[in-house]
Amino acid sequence: MRAGRWRRVASQAGRSIAVWGVSTVTMLLLAGLLPDFRLRSADGDSATDIAVTAAFGAGAFGLLSALVWPLLVRLLLLVPALVLGLLVFALNGALLLLALRLNPAERGAAAPETAVVVAAVMSAVASATGAALAVRDDDAYRRRLYRLADRRRRRLPPGPATPGTVFLQLDGVGHDVLVDAVGKGLMPTVARWLGGDGRDDGRPGTAATHRLTPWRTDWSSQTGASQLGILHGSTFDVPAFRWYEKDTQEVMVSNRPTSAAELQRRAVVRTGDGGLLTADGASRGNLFGGGADEQALVLSIATRRRSRENRSRAGYFAYFSDPANAVRTALSFVAEVGREIGQSTRARLRKQRPRVSRGGLYPFVRAFATVVERDVVVAAVMGDMLAGRTAVYADLVAYDEVAHHSGPFSRDAEQVLQRLDRAVALIEKVAEHAPRPYRVVVLSDHGQSPGETFRARYGLTLGDLVRAGCGLPVPRRARRTRSGAEARAAVRAALRIPVEEDGAEHRPARSEEPMVLASGNLGLVSFPDVPHRMSKEEIDARHPALLTTLANHPGIGFLLVRSEEHGGVVLGAYGAQIPVAELDDERPGPLAGFGPGAAEAVRRTHAFPHTADIMVNSFHDPADGEVLAFEEQIGSHGGLGGAQGKPFLLSPLTLSPPVDGPGPLVGAEQVHRVLRRWLRESNGPQVPVDDSRSGAPVDAPFTVPDPAVQDKTA
């Protein structure tokens, strides 16, 4: 045992000396290449003196990075998260200048801007060298994980550890997209879980460890509704991504921190429970907290007032305290910005269709979603697992952000799926070294449907069409409808940029004019000057041509309005009209072609208190699954039609099947009950929700069938 300990010490010392040597050589090379960086005095020095200066500078810089950097990051936690990432270069440059000044001979010197470059290169080289040497040492990575896990394991009570559960949400990845990616070999980890290895050579793969189950969203197929239902068990009165509430005269936006906090509060009141993660849980990168004590990058607590209780960026210290992590993420951020600029330029030169604008700040928003948010969230999940937490729920928004602007089946989106699969593989690897066993459940909150925008096809926006139907003047040039992707709100929260609080950008110039909001291919029309939800009869009396203009437009699929005669009606082209009470899959009326469950989804939304005066769903082509987004997105979600309403649930075979019987899994509330049941099977958090509210017998015992007859989709 003692010999093994000395071998480990010698191995670690050897790696440190090797990193020091490579850093010294790197500093010498940079001194020769950069005119404002020197390692000798003005009078000149011998090669030996220069080498000693480089060795001293590299060693001092390494020690300062290891000792001072964590303290700097802790002091800078109040700095906005994204700004902290960008300050990495300046802070590293300052440490390098300090290291050079510590040299008693005072030979080294560098201009401030040059010091930033030298420090970034040296940190990257040292990180790469250390990683390469660790790979050569088969046990280095495992020993590091064991050390971290042992800190928590010593505090756990004796006895067998019950399994923990990690719920990893791949935002916007639809069931069909996942199946397609597995078939193309883009996601080998997921392929192995499903009994393959990601190859297309016909050779048999490994035995399946997970089952793949599709589920169906409500009409509002977007993160705000789905994640609220999954984490808090209620999607009631969430008619869209954004909507106008007449009683408060406020525009609710799902990814606005104040709106997310209010939606979470309403869900807690309705269910009488704090959420899925109330006992020893962690929420990472989500819109809502789920009742977790540990939260990082959670929008519902990212308010403008700062306090220890509502800091949504508490997970940054664990990641940025390692300067190598910080530099690597910063460099990857810059590379991702360049990648997006190159890809968008190529798409523009090739005149690809459909296409939306990808300029302005979008490259930086994409880089935040695909690099910064991913790295920090994955690191936080790994820390939760090594700490032995019972339940962790994390959201990775990278695919959703890229698919909105590049398309759900684009090459750009496929590259993101490959990186997400590597993140899943890393979490699986960490689970092997955690102080308790973990089951990893991967799921999505919605899919995305492809198609060009309503504005691109017809030359006008939904707002323009509504104004025309009301007899109001229409702008000669259609204005773009701003995209409402989740990553933009995450960036604003990280930068602590105040968000719009009163919906002023959506309000009409005059109170009697209609307010038109877009949520993917779902549009909402409200009349703010009328305090109640207007009926069809009232709308016809006020604007006789409006409903006919909308219903007969080729880009509109159907409308939902309240009716004094029938309670509610669905309107379609050529005078088609069917009462909501008579809707079903056998008699869908204008909902024909929108798939099974559309009638029930519309009927449920009609009963919400804050449903808009007119609910507008775009055209949908069942042949190719395309819809027409009312926002500037060529991959959209938020309404009915196509793959946007078909997310997935990828669960270990050791857990009971999600669905007990032939019926489909419908709605995020039902997914919430499935996840609660799995936590109970692990003796995890007991969530005391009154299940009689939903009428679902979630406490009924489940018998796990033979794996051979599990879901055929696996």
N, C-alpha and C positions, 0 to 999 in steps of 0.2 A: 504493500500500500504506500509505504514511504517512497519507494523508488518511483512509483507512478506519479506521486505528487511532485517529486523533483523533475520528472520528465515534463509535466505540464508547466511547471514554472520555467524550465529551460525553453520550452516551446513558445510560451508567451513572451519571454525576454527576447528570443530570437526574432519573433514577429515585430516587436517594438523596434529593435535595432534595424531590421530590414526597412521598416517604414521610415525611420529616421534617415537611413542612407538614401532611399529613393527621394525623400523630401529635400535632402541636401543637394543631390544631383539636379533636381528640378529647379531649385533656387539658383544654382550656378548657370543652368541653361537660360533661365529667364533674365538673369543679370547680363548675359551676353546678347540677348535679343532685344531687350527694352532699354532705350536710351536714358530714361529717367530712373533707372534702378541700378545701383552700384553696390559692390561688396568690398571696395577698397578705398583707402584714404585718397585725398587729392594728390599726395606726393607719389602715389603708386606703391604697390605691395607685391610681394612674391606670390607665386601660385599657392604655396603652402598657407600663407596668411589668408589669402582669399578663401581657400577651402575651409580653414578653421572658422572664418567668419560665417561662411554659409552653414557649416555644421552647427555653430552656436545659434544662429538665427533660426534654423529649422527646428532645433530642439526647443528653444524658448517659445517659438510659435506653437509647437505641439503642446507643450505644458500649459501655456496660457489658454489654448482652446479647450483643454480638458478641465482646467480649474476655474477659469474666469467666465467662460461662455455660459454655463448653466445659471450663474448668478445674474448675468446680464439679461438673459431671457426671462428669468423670474421677475426682475425689476421692470421689464418692458411688457408684462402681461396686459397692462392697461392700454397699450398701443394697439390699434386695430390690427386684426390678424393678418390681413393681406399686406399691410404696410410693414408688419414685422418680417414677413417673408422677403420683401424687397429690401429691407434694411440689413439683411444678412451680409450683403457684399460690403457695405460701409463698415459694419461692425468688425468683420474679418480683417478689412484693411487697417482699421485702427489697432487691432491686436498685433498685426504684423509690424506696424510702425513702432509699437511699444517693445516688441521683441528685439528689433534692431537697436533701439536706444539702450536696451539692457546690456549690450555688448560693451565691456570695459574699454576695449580699444577704439570704440566709436568709429568703426570703419564703414558700416553699412548705412545707406540712406536711400529714400525713395520719395517721389512725388506722391501726394495723397491719391490721385486718380490711378497712378501706377500700382500703388500698394493694394488697391482694391482688386485689380486684375491678378497680381501675384498671389494674394491670399486666396482668391477663388480657385485658381489653378492648383495651388498647393493642397488645399483642402480636398479638391476632387481627386487628385493623384493619390493622396494619403488614404482616402476612403477606398479607392479602387485597389490599391496595393493591399490594404488590410483585408478587404473582402476576398481577394485572390488567394492570399496566404491562408485565410480561414477555410476556404474551400479545399485546399490541399490537406488541411488537418480535418479528418473526418469527424472528429468529436468536438471541434471548437464551437460550432453553432449549437449543438445539443447541450454542451456544458453551460453556455451562456443562458439558454432558456431554462435549464434546471435551476441555476442560481436565482433567477428572477422568480421562478415558481416556488422555490423553497421558502422565500420570505413569507408568502401567504400560507403555504402548507403547514408551517409551524404553528400558525394561529388557528388552524381549523381543529375542531374537536376530533378525538380519535374515533376510529371506526371507518367503514366503507363510505366513500364519498358518493353522493347521489349525482347523477348526470346533470350537467348544465346544458343550456340550449342557446345557440346563436342563430338569430334570424337575420339573414343578409338579404336586403331588398335591392334588386337590380332595377332601378327606376326606369320604367318605360319599355322594358324588354318583354315583348309579347311571347305567348306560347309558341306560335309558328316561327317567330324569329329565332327563338332558342333551338327549336328542332332543326331549322335550316342551318344554324351555326354549328351544331353538333355534327350534322351530316357532312358539312364542308371541312370538318377537322379544325375549326377555329377555336373550339372550347374543349380541349382534351380532358380536362379535369371533370367537367360535367359529363362528357361521353363515358369516361371510366365509371362514374357513379351509376350511369344507366346501363351498364353492362357491355360497354364497348371501349375502344381506346382512341377514337377519333380518326381511325384510318379508313380508307376506302378500298383496301386491297382484298376484302372478303375474308380475312383471317378472323377467327373468333376472338372476342375480347374477354374481359374479366367478368366475374359474376356481378350482377347488379347489387348495389347497396342502397339505392334510392329509387323512389317512384316519382313519375312526372304526372301531375294532375292539372288540367286547365280549370279555370274558374271564370265566372262571368261577372262583370262589374254592373253597377247601376247605370242609369242614363248618364249621370255625371262621371265619365270615365277619366278621372284625373286624380293626382296625388292628394289634393286637399280632402276629397271625399273618401277615397280608398284608405289612406293612411289613418285618417280619423276613425274610420270604422275598424280597421285592423288593430290599432293601439287602444282605442277607447270604447269600442263596441257600439258606436252609433254613427250613422250617416244621415240622420234625420235633419231635414231643413238645410241641406247643402245642395242647392239645385244646380250649381255650376262652379267653375273656377273663380268667377267673380260675378256678383249680383248686387242689385240695389234693394235696400230695405227701406220701405216707405215709412215705417213707424219711427225709425231713428234718423232717416234721411242720410244714411251712410252707404257708401259702396264697400262691400266686403270683398276682399281679395285674399284668396287662400294662402298665398305666400307672403303676405304682409304680416310682420310680427304682431301688431296689435290685433289684426283679424284672427290670426292663428291662435292667439291667447284667448280671445273671446269664444272661438269655436270649441277649443278644448274645455273651457269653463262650462259651456252649454252641454257638451257631451257628458261631463262628469255629473252635472246636475241631473241629466236625463237618466243615466244608468245607475246613479248612486254609488259609483266606484271610481277610484283614481286612475285606473288603467291597467294594461297588461303587465307592466313592469314594476308594480308597486312594492314588491318584496325583493330586495337585493338585485334590482335591475339597473340597466344602463341604456340610455338612449343616445345614439350617435348620428349626427347629420340628418335629423328628421325635421319635419314641420312641427311635430307634437312630441311631448315628453313621455307619454304613456305612463305617467306616475312614477318614473324612475328617479332615484336619488342622485344618480350620476348622469349628467347631461352635458354634451358638448356639441356645438354647432346645431343647436335646436332653435328653430325660429320663434316658437311660441314664448321663449324667454329672452329673445334678443331685442329687448326693449331699449329705448333711448336712455332710461335711467339706469345708472350703474350701481350694482351692489353685489355682495358676495353670493346672494341667493339667486340672482338671475344672470350671472355671467354665462353666456352660451359658449364661450371659447375656452373653457377650462381645460380642454384636452390639448391645447397647443403646447404647453410647457413640456409635456412628456415627449413630444416629437422634436420641437425646435431646440431643446436643451442639448441635443447632439449636433455639433456644427456640421458634421458630415451629412447628416440628414437635411439640415437647412440648406446647405450649398447644393446638394443633389436635387432637392425639390425646386430650388430657385433656377438652376440650370435647366431642369426638365420643363419648368414653366416657360422659360424663354424659347426652348426648342419647340414646345407645343404651339406657341404663338406663331413661330415661323412656319410650322407645319400647316396650320390653318390658313395662313396667308398664301402659301404655295398651293394648297388644295383648292381654295376659292378662286385663285387666279387661273388655275388650270380649268376649272369648271366654266369660268367666264369665257376663256379663250376658245374652249370647245363648244360654247353655246349650248350647254346642257340644259335640258328642260325636263321637269320643272326646276326652277332655281329662284332663290330669294337672296336679298342683299345680306352679305356677311362682313360688311366693313365696320367702321367706327370702333366701338369698344368690344364688339363681339369676340374677336380673337382672344382678348384678355379674359372675357367671361368663360369662354370655352376652356382656356388653359386652367383657370381656377377650378372648374368642375372636373376636368379630366386628370389634373395633377395634384393641386393643393388639397382640394376636398377629399379626393381619393386617398392620398397618402396619410393625411391626418386622421381620417375616419378609420382606415385599416389599422393604423398604429394604435388608435384608441381601443379598437376591438381586441387586438392582440394583448394590450395591457389588461383589459377586462378579463380575458381568458386566463392569463397568468396570475391574476388576482383571485381567480376562482369564483367569479360572479355567477349567480344562478341563471339569469336571463339577460341577453343582450340583443337589442334590435338596432340595426344600422342601415342607412340608406346611401347608396352610391348613385349619384345622378349623372354620371359621365355620359352614358349611352343616350339618355333622354335628351340631353342638351345638344349633342351632335346630330342625332337623328332628326330633331326639329328642323335643322338648317341644311343638312346634307341628304336626308331621306333615310327611312328605317332599314332599307336593304342596300344602302350605299357602301362603297369600299371604305369610306371614312368611318362609318358606324361599325363595320366589321372589324376594323383595327381596334376600336374601343372595346368590342366584345372580347378580343384576344387578351387585352390587358386586364379586363375584369376577371377572366378565367384565371389568370395568374394570381390575382388578388385572392380568389377563392382557394386556390391551391396553397397559398401562403397561410391563410387562416386554418386550413386543414392540417398543415404541418405543425403549426403552433399548438393545435389541439392535442397533438401527441405528447407535448411536454407540459401541459397544464396540470394543476394540482388535482383536477377532477376530470372525469371523462366528459366529452362534449358531443352533442348531436348538432350538426350544422344543417339548418333549413334555409334553402335559397328560394326566394319568391319575388314576384313583381306586383306592382300596384295597378298596372294597366298596360296596354300595348300602344302601338301607334299605327295609324292608317295613312298610307301615302296619298299623294294627290297635289295638284297645283292649288294655289290660293284662289278664293272667290274673286278677288280683285284682279289677279292676272288673267283669268279666263274671261271676265265680263267687263273689265275696265272700270268698275265701280265697287265700293265697299257695301257691306250690309247696311251701314248707316246711311249711305247715299240712297240705297233702294228704299229704305224706310221713309226718308225725307221726301222722295218722289211720290210714294204712295200717300203721304200726308199733304201733298200739294205745296211743300216747302221748297225753296231754292236749293239746288244741288251744286256743289263746287264743280268747276270745269275739270279739275284734275283730282282724281281720287287720292286721298291721303292714306298712307300706310297705317295699319292697325298694329300697335306695338305688341311684340310677342310677350307672353307672360310666363316664360319658362322658369322653373324653380331656381336654377343656378343664378339668375340675375338677383333674386332676392337674397340668396346666400352671400353673394359678393357685397351687396349693399350692407348687409348685417355685419359682415366681417370688417368692412371699412367704416362702420358706424355712420353711414350716410342716411340722414332722415328720409323716410319714405313719405309718399303723399298720404295724408291722414283724412282728407275729406272727399277724395275722389274728384277733385276739381277738374282733372284732365278728362273726365268722362261726362261732366255735367253740360247740358245744352245751354246755349246763350240765353234762352228765355225758358221760364218754368213750364210753359204749356207745350214746349217742344219735347219730342220723345228722347229718352236716353237709351242708347244702344251699346250693349256690352258684348264682347266676344270671348268665348272659351273654347278654343279649337274650332271644331265645325258646329258648335252650338252657339246660337245667338240669343240674347235676351233683350226684349224691348219693354221699357217701362215708361209710364207717364208720371213724372214726379209731382205734378200739381193735383193729381187725384189720389186721395189718401188710402184708397182700398184697391184691391186687385180688380181691374176693369173686366167687364164681361164682353163677350162678342157683340152683344146688342149695343152696348155703350160705345165700343170702338167703331162699329159700323155707323152709328149716329154721328159720331164726331169726325171720323175720317172714312167716308164710304168706300174709297178705293183701296185702302191700306191692306186689308186682309186678302183681297182678291189679287192685288199686285204681288204680294209675297207668295201666296200659295201657287200661283200660276207661273212663277219664275222658274226657268229650267234648272237653276242652281239650288233650289230649295226642295227639300224632301217632304217635309210636313211641318205643320204648326200645331201648337197646343194653346188653347185659350179657354177661359172660364165661360160658361153659358148659363144664363138664367133659366133656360128651358130644360137643359140636359145636365146641368152641373158642370160639365166640361166636355169639349169636343176636340177632335183631331181633324184638321183640315188638310186637304191635298189639292192637287191640280184638277182643273175641269170641274170644280164644284164638289169634289169628293168630301164627304163629311160623315163622321161616325162618332157617336157619344162615347166618352171615356169608359163609362160603365159597361158598354157592350164590346169593348176591345178584348180580344184574346188571340192566341196564335192561330186559331182556326178561322177567325174573321179579323185579320189585321187592318183592313182598310188601307189607308195611305202608308201604313207601316210595313206593308209587304216588301220583302227584300232586305229588311233590316235585321232579320234573323230571329231565332226563338228567344223568348223572354222580353222582346221589345215592348210588347203591350203592357206587361206587368211593370216594367221600368217606368213607362210613361204614366201609368195609373198611379204609381207610388209618388212620383214627383209632383203630380197634380195636387196631391193632398198636402204638400208642404206650405207652411204659412207665408214664406217669402218667395214663392214661385212668381216669375215675372208676368206682366200682363200678356205678353206674347212670347212663347218659347219657340224658337226657330231652329230646326235641324236641317243641315245641308243635304243636298243630293248625295246619294251613295250608289255606286255601281257594284252590284254583287259579283259581276264577272271578274273584276280585277281588284276589288276591295277598296277602290279609291273614294275619297271624300273631298270636299272643297272647304278648306279652312278659312274662317273669317279673320284669322290672324296671319301674320307673315311667317308661315310655317309650311314646309312641304312634307313634313311628317307630323301629324297632329293627333290630339286626343281631347276628350272632353264631352263628346256627344255619342250618338249611336251611329253604327256603320263600320264594318270591316274589323280589322284585327285589334283596334284600340280597346275593344271591350272584352278581350280574351287574354288575360294574364295567366301566370302559371304558379304552381306550388310544387317545389322539388323537395321531398321529405325522405328521411331515412326509413328503410323498411322495418327498423326496430320500433318505429312509432305506428300507432294504429292508422288505418286508412283514413284519409280526409273525409270521404263520403261513405256512409253506411247504406249501400243500396245503389240502384241504377241511376238515380237522379243526379243532376249536375250540382256543382258547388256554386251557389248564386249569392253575390253580394259580399262586401267587405265585412259586414256584421257577422255573417256565417263563418268567414275565414277567422275572425276574432275568436269565435267559440271553438273552432278547431284548434287554434294555437293554445287557448286556455286548457283545453282537454289534454294536449300534449304536455303542458307544464305540470298538470296534475299527475299524469302518468309517471313523471320523474320525481314526484313528491316535491315539486317546485312551488312557486308562489301560489297561494290560494287566493283567487280573485273573487270576492263575495258579491257577485252580481246576481240580481234577481232574474233568472233565466225565463221566468214566466212572462216577462215583458215581450219577448220575441216568440214565445211558444215553441222553443226548440228544446228537446230533451237531451241537453248536453251531458247530463250526469249519467246517462244510460251506459251500462258496461259495454265495452267493445272487445271483441275477440279478434286477435290478429290472425288472418288466414295464412295459409301456406304461401310462401313467396312465389311458388309456381303459378298461382292463380291471382297474383296481385295485378294492379292496373296494367293493362296491355300496353299502355303508352310507355312503360319503362322498357 
